[in-house]
Amino acid sequence: MINDEILEQVIKLIQSSNFIVAVTGAGVSAESGVPTFRGKDGLWKQYDATQLATPHAFKKNPKLVWEWYSWRINLIREAKPNPAHICLSKLESNGLLRTIITQNVDNLHQRAGSKNVLELHGNIFRVKCTSCNYKAKIEKAPDQIPPLCPKCNSLLRPDVVWFGEFLDVEILHNAYSLASKADLMLVIGSSLLVSPAAELPNITLKHGGKVIEINLDETYLSPVATISIRTKAGEFFKALCEKLKL
């Protein structure tokens, strides 16, 4: 049950803000059935997901890594956007939300109708060549495992950022710029354990903006957030959109 008083405070902040940015993490997609990396569902067969999503793992055994990604792609294909994804899309289409900065690679924000989505960690429904500049969208897991580049016959890999890799410089610059402009940031379903997403709320606070956190667990941000709400994102945003009549 969402506290009506807190909901009214959030609505007042939304309606009085001019540049609202949302930052979303794995907690949002978990409600759609997408397994998180750090949790009881973060295992595949006997493998830890954080050990498979690395350049070293791919170099050592590309077939194994692609088998895991194929399982994940097929699972995500069946997932549906939940009320959090849908409400954020409605906030954007009604001119209340500028951009979503997401740590998720599952494309669920776009499937819910969001247009302005900055993907910090890439997209599982894209592939890129390990040798040439070939990139392509995919709709399902590759038939051939591991898939090969149609241009140069080298290995293709998922177009996602793996542990131990740097983010795209332009995407990183855009994220920092948006965080500094935001007069209100919504931080949703993120443990804030991975940079640069972990740094973004601090940039907004440093520039005088306000931050609302919606997360099941406490994070480093909880004590300093303008409002910190312990609830599922889907439940909160369903209530919010109903109250805003969106």
N, C-alpha and C positions, 0 to 999 in steps of 0.2 A: 504493500500500500504506500503510495507516494504522499508525503506530507504536503497538504494544501498550502501552508504558509511558505514552505521552501519553494514550491512550484510558482507561487506568485512573485517571490523574490527573483527567481530566474527569469520569468516573463518580463518583469520590469527592467532587468538588465538587458535583455534581448531587445526590447522596444526602445530603449534609450541609447543603444549602441549603433555606430555607423559602419564599423568594419569588423565583422565577426568571422573568425576562423575556427574550424574544428580540427582537432587532431585525434585520429582514431587508431586503436590498437587491436590486438587479437581478441580481447574480450567482446568486442562488437560481433565479430564473425563467429565466435564460439557459440553464440545463441542461435546461429543458423546451422550449427552442426559441423563447423570447420574445426578440425583438431588444432589445438595450440601446440607450440613447441615445448613449452615448459609446463607440463601438467601430466596427470595420469594418462591422458590421451596422446601424449607426445612420443609414444613408442610405436614403431612399425616393425612387426615381427619381433626380433630381439634387439633392434637397432634404436639408438637414441637419435631423434631427429636432428639435434644440434650437431651430431657427428657426421650426418649425411650431407648437410647443406654447407659444404666447405669445398674450396678449390682442391685441397689435398685429397678428399674422398673421391672427387670426380676424376682426378688424375689417376688415382689408384684403381678405381673400379667404376667407370662411367656407366656400365650396364646396371649395376646395383643402384646407383644414384637415380638413374632414369626409371628403374622399376618403382622406386619409392615415389618419384614425382608423377609417374603415370597413375599410380594408386590415388595420389592426392588430387590430381587433375580430375579424374573421374568422380571422386567424392565431391569435389567442389562444384562440378557441373550439376550435380543433383541438389545442391544447397539452394535455398531461396532467400532473397533479402528479407530481413526481419524488420519489425517496426522502427528500430533505430535507423537503419539504412533508409527506409521509406520517409521517415519524418525529416531527416537531414536533407533529402532530395526536395521535399516540400518547402523547407525553410529557404533553400537556394532559389527555387522557382518563384517564391514570393518575395524575393529581394532581401531576405533577412540574413542569409549566409553567403559570404563571398567565395570561400574555398574550403575543401576538405584536404588536409594533409594526412595521408594514411600510411601506416606501417604495413598494412595488409596487401597481399599480392593476389587476392581472390576475385577481383573485378566486381564484387557485390555492390559497391557504391554506384558504379556505372550502370549495372543492371537494374538498380532501383530508380535510375533516372538522373543521378547527379552528373553535371557537365564539367564542373571545375574541380578535378581531382588531381592532386599532386602525389604521385606514387613514390615514396621514399625508397622502397625496396624492390621496385619493379613489378612485373605482372606474370603470373604463372601461365597465362594464356598467350605468351609470346616466347619465341625462341630466337637465339642469336648464334652465329657461327663462332667457333673458337679460333678461327684463323683469318677469315675475311670479314667484310662489313655487312654480310647478309643478316637481315632480321625479318621475321614474319609473325603474323598472328596465327594462333591455332584454336580450334574449337573443341578438340578432344585430345586424348593422349596419342602420341605417335604410334603408328602401326609397327614400325621397325624400332627396336630398342637395342643399342642407342641409335637415334636418328642421325643421318648424315646431311651435310649441306648440299643443296642442289647446285650450287655455284662451283664449289671447290672440293667437295667430297670429304671435308674435314668433319669432325664431330660437332653437332649442334648441342647447345646447353640451354636450360631455361633462362629466360631474360630476367633474372632476379639477382639481388645482391646477397651473396653468401657471407657467412661468418668469416672474418679476416679480409674482406674486400672493402674498398672505399666506395662511398656513394658518388654518383654523378655530380660533378662540381656545379653545374648549372641548376640542377634540382635542389641541391643543398643551399645555394645562394637564394633561390626563390623561396625556400622554406624559411630561411632566416629573415628575409625581407618581409614576408607575410606576417611572421611573428612580431616583428618590430612595429608594423603598421596596425596590428590588431588592437582595438580598444576593448575587445572581449574575445577570449579564447575558450572554447569548450574542449576539454580533454576527456576522451571517452574510451573506456575499456583498455587503457594502456597501463602496464606496470611501471612504465618510465624507467626501465632498467637498461635500455639500449639507446645510445646516442646515434644521431643528433636529436631524435624525437624527445629525449629526456631533457634537452636544453631549451626547447622551444617555449614552454610555459614561463621559464625564467626570463627569457628575452621580452616576452609580452609584459610581465610584471615590472621589469626594469624600465620599460618605456612608458610606464604609467597605466597600462591596460589592466583589466580584471580577468580572472581565470576561474572558471567553474569546472570542477572535476566530478565526473560520474564514473565510479568504479566500485566493484564489489569489495576490493581490499584497499587498505591504506597504502599510500606511496609516500615518497619524500615530499611530494607536493601538498599532501593533505593538510598539514598544519599552516601552510602559507597561502593556500587557495582562498579566493574571495568566498566561494561556497564549495564545500566538499560533500558529495552525496554518495552514500553506500547503498547502491541498488543496481539491478541489472539495467543495462542501457536500453533494452527493448521496452521494458516496463516504464522506465522514465519517459522515453520519447513518445510512447503511445499516449501517456497522460498529457504530455506537453502539447502534442499536436491536437488532441481533443480539446484542450483548454483554449488553444489559439484558434480553434475551428478551421484547421488546415486539412 
